[in-house]
Amino acid sequence: MNTANEPDLEHKPSGVKSISTSLPFLFSIGALIFFISFLISSFPLGSNPMNTDGVERVYFADNIGVGHKEIIRQFNEVHAGEIEVIAIDLPFNKFNTNQRKELIARNLRSRSSRIDVFSVDLIWVPRFTKWAEPLAPLFSPQFLGTLVPQPLETCYVNDILYAIPLYTDVGALFYRKDMILNLPDGEAINDRIQESITWEELLAIRARHFPGQSIYIPQARAYEGLICNFNEILGQPLQNLETGELLDLTDSIVVARVRFMQEMFSSNFAPSAALQMAEDECIRYALEHDTPFVRGWPTVNNEDDQRFDPLTFQKMAIAPVPHFEGGSSTPVFGGWNMMLSKHSPVKEAAILFMKFAASMEGQEIFYEKEGLLPIQIEFYNRPVVDARQERLEFLQSMMERGLHRPILNDYTLISDILANRLHQILAGELEVESGMALAKEEIDEVLSRAEAW
C-alpha cells in the first residue's frame, strides 16, 4: 500500500495504458499476424500455374500424412517435367476440422486462390459445391463403377457429382479380446461380440464380470464424434432419405436413446473422462485402464503411422457397434473426399492426380502406409486368404448396414448445436427432455433462416 511519503509506482501519465491492459490487444494482433502469415505461406496466390520451365503445378490441400506424401512422390515421378503436385499441409494437430474447413473456404472465396484440389470431410461436400467443379463429365461411368458405392453416394449433391472419395471409414467396436477370452464364458461372449452384441448383453456382462466398473468408452466431447456415437446408438438415420427432413429430436425413441447415453455416465458404465475425449484419446485411455470396450474407427497401427503402442494395441479386436434388442448394428460412415476448385487453371492435370489417388495403386499406398480404408471395390474382393483380407471383408459387411449423416448445407452448424446440447445432457448440466427440446428449437431456427434465403 502506498503512503504519503512513498512514490506512486502505479501512477501513469494520462492516456497511457499499462502493459497488462495492452497484452490482450497485443496477443490479438500477434494471432492475426500469424493467421495472415499462415495463409500467405500455405496458400500460394497467383493465376499463373506455370513457371518458365513449363511445368503445370497442382496445389493439393489436405492433412498430409505419409500416404499422401508417397502418392504425391510417385505421381510427380511419373509426370516429371509436365506436372508437379505441391502439398498444402493442414495438419490435424494444428487445426481442428472446423478450423480447417474455414481456412479452405476463405481461400476458395478468392478467384486468385491457388488451391486446385482439396480434401473435405464427407459431411462438408454440400458446403463446398459453390466453389467446386462438377465432375461427372471428367470421370467416366466405368471409373465410378469401380468405387465402393457408400462413400461415392456422399459425393453427389442434388444428383450432381462434386467429389471423388479419397478414403472411407465406418464406426466400429474395439474390444480387448484377451480380457474377454479370460472370462469363464469368454468364448461364447466373443462369438456374440463378433456377430454384433446388444446393449442389453453388454449391461449383463458388466453386472456379471465387471460390477461397478467402467467397461465402455464412447466419444463424448462436444464435437462431431459425439454425433456419430449418438447416431449409432439411435440406430436410424437422422434425416429422412425421401423427404430430406431431420428427425424430430423430441421423439420418444430419440429421448429414450439419449437417456440411455446419459445413464452410461451416471452409472459409471462409461467413465466421466470420456466427456473430454476424442477417438484416439479414448483408445489410449482404454488401453491404459484395461477398459474392455471402446468405440472407434477401424484404423491400423502401421510401422509408418503408429498412433498407439503396438504391443498393447494388438490386444484389440474389432467388431460391429452394439445395438438394442430387435434392431441391428448401424455404424456411421466417415471418410474424406476430394473436390476440384472451379477456378483451377490446371483442371486436366488436377483430374489426373485425383484419378491416381483414387486408383487401386493410390489406394494400396494409403492402406499400406496409413491403414486408411480403400474406396476401390476390388480391394475387398481380392482372392487372397490372410488375416488382413479377412478384416477388409469383415469391414465391408459392416458398411452394408452403415448410416450416412445428413446431407445439408448447414449441417456443420446443426451438428455443433446438437453436439453441445448432447454434451451438456451427458455431463448432467441439462435434463434429457429439456435439452433435446432446446436443441430442436435452435436447429429449427437455423433451418428457418436457410429457407428464408
Buried (B, 14 or more C-beta within 10 A) or exposed (E): EEEEEEEEEEEEEEEEEEEEEEEEEEEEEEEEEEEEEBBEEBBBEEEEBEEEEEBBBBBBBBBBBBBBBBBBEBBBEEBEEEBBBEBBBBEEEEBEBBEBBEBBBEBBEBEEBBBBBBBBBBBBBBBBBEBBBEBEEBBEEEEBEBBBEBBBEBBBBEEEBBBBBBBBBBBBBBBBBBBBEEBEEBEEBBEBBBEBBBBEBBBEBBEEBBEEBBBBBBBBBBBBBBBBBBBBBBBEBBBEEEEEEBBEBEEEEBBEBBBBBBEBBEEEBBBBBBBEBBBBBBBBBBBEEBBBBBBBBBBBBBEEBEBBEEEBBEBBBBBBBBBBEEBEBBBBBBBBBBBBBBBBBBBEBBBBBBBBBBBBEBBBBBBBBBBBBBBBBEBBEEEEEEEEBEBBEBBBEBBEBBBBBBBBBBBBBBBBBBBBBBBBBBBEEBBBEEBBBBBBEBBEEBBEEEEEE
